[in-house]
Amino acid sequence: MNLSSAYPILSPCVGICHLGSDGYCEGCLRSGEEIARWIAMGDTERRRIVEEVLPQREAQRT
C-alpha cells in the first residue's frame, strides 16, 4: 500500500489569506480559483498543486 495515497492532501493554507497583485495568495501561493475549488478537487489534482505548482511559484518569487 502506498502511504502517500492513503491520506488526503490537506490544504496548504497558512492563515495569511490575501491575494497579491500577481493573483496568488500571499500565504499559500494558490490562485483564488484554486482556493475556491480546493474542497472539490481530487487528491491527484491537490497533490499536483502541492508538489509541482506551488514549488514552481515559490521559485519564481525568489
Backbone as numpy.savetxt, mean C-alpha at the origin, in Angstrom:
# Nx Ny Nz CAx CAy CAz Cx Cy Cz
2.73 -25.79 3.18 1.89 -24.61 3.18 2.77 -23.36 3.18
2.45 -22.41 2.35 3.17 -21.15 2.25 2.63 -20.19 3.30
3.44 -19.87 4.30 2.97 -19.00 5.39 2.63 -17.60 4.93
3.32 -17.10 3.90 3.03 -15.74 3.44 1.63 -15.62 2.86
1.07 -16.73 2.39 -0.29 -16.67 1.86 -1.33 -17.10 2.89
-0.88 -17.53 4.08 -1.79 -17.99 5.11 -2.40 -16.83 5.90
-1.80 -15.67 5.83 -2.26 -14.51 6.57 -2.63 -13.38 5.62
-3.67 -12.64 5.93 -4.05 -11.52 5.05 -2.99 -10.42 5.08
-2.90 -9.70 3.99 -1.98 -8.56 3.90 -2.66 -7.38 4.59
-2.05 -6.91 5.67 -2.63 -5.80 6.42 -2.34 -4.47 5.74
-3.13 -3.48 6.06 -2.96 -2.15 5.51 -1.60 -1.58 5.93
-0.92 -0.91 5.02 0.35 -0.27 5.37 0.16 1.10 6.05
-1.08 1.45 6.38 -1.37 2.73 7.00 -0.57 2.92 8.29
0.03 4.10 8.44 0.78 4.42 9.65 0.14 5.58 10.42
-1.07 5.94 10.03 -1.81 6.97 10.75 -1.47 8.40 10.36
-0.67 8.58 9.32 -0.37 9.92 8.80 -1.13 10.03 7.48
-2.37 10.42 7.56 -3.28 10.34 6.41 -3.48 11.71 5.77
-2.64 11.98 4.79 -2.71 13.25 4.07 -2.14 13.02 2.68
-2.94 13.29 1.65 -2.44 13.14 0.29 -1.57 14.33 -0.06
-0.36 14.04 -0.49 0.57 15.08 -0.89 0.29 15.60 -2.28
1.08 16.54 -2.72 0.88 17.13 -4.05 1.12 16.12 -5.17
1.83 15.03 -4.86 2.06 13.98 -5.85 0.90 12.99 -5.93
-0.12 13.16 -5.07 -1.29 12.30 -5.09 -1.17 11.06 -4.23
-0.06 10.94 -3.50 0.15 9.78 -2.64 0.09 10.20 -1.17
-0.38 9.27 -0.34 -0.47 9.53 1.08 0.92 9.78 1.65
1.04 10.79 2.48 2.33 11.12 3.10 2.82 10.01 4.03
1.90 9.23 4.59 2.27 8.18 5.52 2.58 6.85 4.87
1.69 6.36 4.02 1.85 5.00 3.48 2.18 4.95 2.00
2.15 6.06 1.32 2.48 6.19 -0.11 1.46 5.56 -1.05
0.28 5.20 -0.54 -0.76 4.71 -1.44 -1.50 5.89 -2.05
-2.05 5.66 -3.23 -2.89 6.69 -3.86 -4.25 6.69 -3.17
-5.01 7.74 -3.37 -6.36 7.80 -2.81 -7.21 6.65 -3.30
-7.04 6.28 -4.56 -7.79 5.17 -5.13 -7.40 3.84 -4.48
-6.11 3.65 -4.24 -5.65 2.43 -3.59 -6.17 2.34 -2.15
-6.17 3.47 -1.47 -6.69 3.50 -0.09 -8.18 3.14 -0.09
-8.93 3.74 -0.99 -10.37 3.50 -1.05 -10.70 2.05 -1.41
-9.91 1.45 -2.26 -10.18 0.09 -2.71 -9.56 -1.00 -1.84
-8.70 -0.62 -0.89 -7.93 -1.60 -0.12 -8.80 -2.71 0.46
-9.91 -2.36 1.06 -10.78 -3.34 1.72 -11.34 -4.36 0.72
-11.52 -3.97 -0.52 -12.09 -4.85 -1.53 -11.02 -5.62 -2.32
-9.76 -5.26 -2.16 -8.68 -5.93 -2.90 -8.44 -7.33 -2.36
-8.03 -8.19 -3.25 -7.59 -9.52 -2.83 -6.16 -9.46 -2.33
-5.73 -10.53 -1.67 -4.37 -10.55 -1.13 -3.29 -10.45 -2.20
-3.55 -10.98 -3.39 -2.56 -10.90 -4.47 -2.29 -9.45 -4.85
-3.34 -8.67 -5.00 -3.17 -7.26 -5.34 -2.55 -6.48 -4.18
-2.99 -6.75 -2.98 -2.40 -6.08 -1.81 -0.91 -6.39 -1.71
-0.55 -7.66 -1.88 0.86 -8.06 -1.79 1.68 -7.35 -2.85
1.15 -7.24 -4.08 1.88 -6.54 -5.15 2.12 -5.08 -4.77
1.11 -4.44 -4.21 1.26 -3.04 -3.81 2.31 -2.90 -2.71
2.20 -3.75 -1.68 3.12 -3.65 -0.53 4.55 -4.03 -0.91
4.71 -5.07 -1.72 6.06 -5.57 -2.02 6.72 -4.94 -3.23
5.93 -4.39 -4.16 6.51 -3.83 -5.38 6.25 -2.33 -5.53
4.99 -1.93 -5.48 4.61 -0.56 -5.79 5.12 0.42 -4.74
4.84 0.15 -3.48 5.24 1.10 -2.43 6.76 1.26 -2.31
7.55 0.18 -2.39 9.01 0.37 -2.38 9.51 1.21 -3.56
8.89 1.07 -4.73 9.28 1.89 -5.88 8.98 3.36 -5.62
7.82 3.62 -5.05 7.47 5.02 -4.73 8.42 5.59 -3.68
8.77 4.79 -2.69 9.69 5.24 -1.65 11.05 5.59 -2.28
11.51 4.75 -3.17 12.80 4.98 -3.83 12.79 6.26 -4.67
11.66 6.56 -5.27 11.54 7.77 -6.08 11.57 9.03 -5.23
11.17 8.92 -3.98 11.13 10.09 -3.10 12.48 10.48 -2.55
13.41 9.54 -2.56 14.73 9.83 -1.96 15.69 10.37 -2.97
